[in-house]
Amino acid sequence: MFPKSNYERVYTGSLITIQFLQTILQDNGINSITRDDMKSGMMAGFGGGIPDHIQLFVKKEDLPIATSLIKQNI
């Protein structure tokens, strides 16, 4: 996804779930980023992606804690 990136995908789901998880992660000091191929495709002027298929990424160093928090809250 991100060449030579320090980010790892931890979850894929709907916008509401992703926002909920981002809040939990942020409350625990973990920053995250999202990727929405459908929205990106629409903004670029063509269709693409799958609805409610938003990807959530965290830094690799935060992966163990982030994974644990996500499992506890999903």
Phi, psi and omega in degrees: 000293177256111180300132179051043183261157175265009183257148180227139179286132181243342182197151173226130181184200183285163180301317181298315179295317180298316179296320177300312180294322178298321178296316179297314179298314180299319178299338180255016175078020181248119176277148180220164175227159180237161175224123180235096183296326180295311180296319179298318179295319179294321179293330180277350177100011176218156180279151177175155179093178182241130178301146180056037178235062182265135183259139180248129182238145172228164176295145182304325180293337179265359187304311182300315181291317181298316179299317179298314179297320180295316179298324180289334188250000178250000000 
